[in-house]
């Protein structure tokens, strides 16, 4: 598999899940740094959805179709550590400025 890089949007298999966790095979945004992804065997990622979201920032972040095949939203509160074995094909990349805004949203949610 090609290197998994920070800012990649990739397919991931999220099952099994519990409760309100995002489930099934879906795109995720890779948040963790490249060296962590390479050495740990895991990645830290946020789930994406293509369903129109009522919640706004900091709970979701809109991505435009130029980055993906259709409008999508990063579900900032749906952050998970995943084995690299769950990670699949690359779908796109998020710009560094957008990634910074998404991390800022996470910081707002956790109170930093």
Steps between C-alpha positions, in 0.01 A plus 500: 500500500619855428603713794211638702550875532352772718221671307416193289135407456484120477249220517485329838308204636352625828299192605453372761358806674279580797235761575527821296839426344526534123477154346573302184753578231533876464753771430713630785737795529844406634605740780809332643846592379674292234769360731235386751303331220811320376637381834196433719292278273204729573361833382284763666211590272162676477202351319345672198141498381330610178169558680413868540583601856282729714774543758757759402859567600654390734299174478532468122719648227389524138725368222440600139465258207839607357659298782257206478246368250207664682440752778605352834528599863769409750330386821746661739353329806543155337873456562650151527827316515499233229736220406665563163345166402162679494627770260448471125528696177574872497208716384650847528691746715398786727701821475723587800295814577181295515666236715604774742139625521374146564753454782389838641142365500612192692679723751174693552307178562750368756547838664856595410 
